[in-house]
Amino acid sequence: MNLQDINLETWQVVLFIVAAIWELTWKGFALWRAAKRDHSVWFFLLLVLNTVGVLPIIYLLATNGRRDDHGESSQGI
């Protein structure tokens, strides 16, 4: 199989790029929050699993508004 055998339509390429940007954005926010709060298990799961943004969004929603270990409120991202 060479590169010429792969026939991707323009919409497929655009869809892939949009999905990659979506995943990287949510994953970046979630990884940052997990690292900041020293949630190593969440950090590992978020880093390894590619769920098109579903797992990072769940983590961000679950930890929104909770206080971190230092007693500081963590409203927002």
DAVENRA-V181626 format. One line per field, one symbol per residue. psi: psi as a letter, one per 20 degrees, with the letter a starting at -180 (. if undefined). burial: 1 if it has 16 or more other ideal C-beta (glycine too) atoms within 10 Angstrom, else 0. A space follows every 50 residues. Layout:
psi = ???
burial = ???
This chain:
psi = prhhhonpqghggggggghgggghgghggghgghghjlnhggggghhgpo kligghgggghhjpiqqaijjqqlpa.
burial = 00000000000000000000001001101110110010100110110000 001011001100100000000000000
